[in-house]
Amino acid sequence: MMTPWKLAVRRYRKNLNYQWRAIRTVIDWTVALYIVIPAVLLGSKFYLEWWETPVLPPILSQVSSIWLYPFLFPLFFARLRTWAEPGDILFLRQRPDWIHSLVRFGLLELGIRQLASFGVLMLLIMPLLRNSYDFSSVMLLRLFLWGISMSMLFALVKNAIHVQLAGMWRVLAGWLWNLVLLLAFRAMTAYIIMHPFVFGCALIAVILAVLLLSYWRVHVMYTYERDVDLELEIKMKLTAMLLKQAVDVKQRKRKGSKPLLFRRSGYLYKLKRPGQQVGAIGVKTLWRSSSHMIFYWQLLGVGLFAIVVSAAALPVLGYIVFPVLCIILGVWLNMYWRELVDSDVWNMFTFDGSVLSEAAFHFTSVNALLPGLLWGLSFGLILQSFLAALVYGLAGACAALFLARIIMTMIGYKRKEHAKPPASDATA
């Protein structure tokens, strides 16, 4: 016999399976082999070493209460789900207790999710809290309870804003609540965890507010339609973001607003030579491809993380990781360029070898500039001061340009028919 709790569990499992299938379409064996597995192994190595020497970089040690900022991620990502569906409108009159049970399941799921999130986060930064900031076990427990209670309060108030308000008022109230909670969490946390009496009073006040909002959330019935809309939005947000990487979905354009091939639009600067103009077409083609740009930003972000972690542990590793990242970037840009010039659209046109060479170098230089600059800046910030970071950033940009152009020259940048002339032309 179907019960409301069984129905909620079935919807929860169905949603997990749906999200897992979406993730598997994006994270294939190549992504897992080259990004996920090395990141896990490298992160585990540095985490174990961090228990022995948890030292912050000089640029981060100057920030007061830096340990607070990681807790903002699980705090602001807390969301209450009611697991409502459009067909549940039949329960509103016949079985209202089923709606109450679905909301109770959502509250329970929110509590367990926040408990796990803060638990994992506490485990990750515990070497920093215990060895660098001398946190005792009691202070860690207070911080853990305070973070969970504040995240529950944030999720409940955020849900109430979404189901009670609409339009611009909803947006303004949401931003105002985010700002209030950020300031309150930033100002109160570092103080109350060191004073037991203040912590107890604040925790009781937050728990009472959570209980009152939970009671209201369970028994309110007139927000059903907005509950359904909010639930569908939350359910599809992650799936849409993940599938956008796997399938390059292009937005619909206005009829007649753009030409069919090689749309004319603005660029970084004016181009005079034909090779630069062809290279600019390749640059804009890459920038307009959402799937390739997502991978481009992911590679940039993974590179920033790898450089920061390696340079913080051992500066020599940064000098090894940086050229490896530049080589990976150069190989990927070369693969995209060769795929582009061998496409059917580009084969409709004829380019000279010198034009194609200049276009390939222009394409590589423009797309390698930003990663090299940001990787160099992050490396310099970890090792030296801000002024030294500018020097590292310029050096990183130059190094990335040089390595990417070298890779483009070594692997090749021409079309397949240009690499090896046909037999008839050779005999002629």
Secondary structure by P-SEA (a helix, b strand, c coil): cccaaaaaaaaaaaaaaaaaaaaaacccaaaaaccaaaaaaaaaaaaaaaaaccccccccccccccccccaaaaaaabbbbccccccccccccccaaaaaaaaaaaaaaaaaaaaaaaaaaaaaacccccccccccaaaaaaaaaaaaaaaaaaaaaaaaaaaccccaaaaaaaaaaaaaaaaaaacccccccccaaaaaaaaaaaaaaaaaaaaaaaccccaaaaaaaaaaaaaaaaaaaaaaaaccccccccccccccccbbbbcccccccaaaaaaaaaaaaaaacaaaaaaaaaaaaaaaaaaaaaaaacaaaaaaaaaaaaaaaaaaaaaaaaaaaaccccccccccaaaaaaaaaaaaaaaaaaaaaaaaaaaaaacccaaaaaaaaaaaaaaaaaaaaaaaaaaccccccccccccccccc
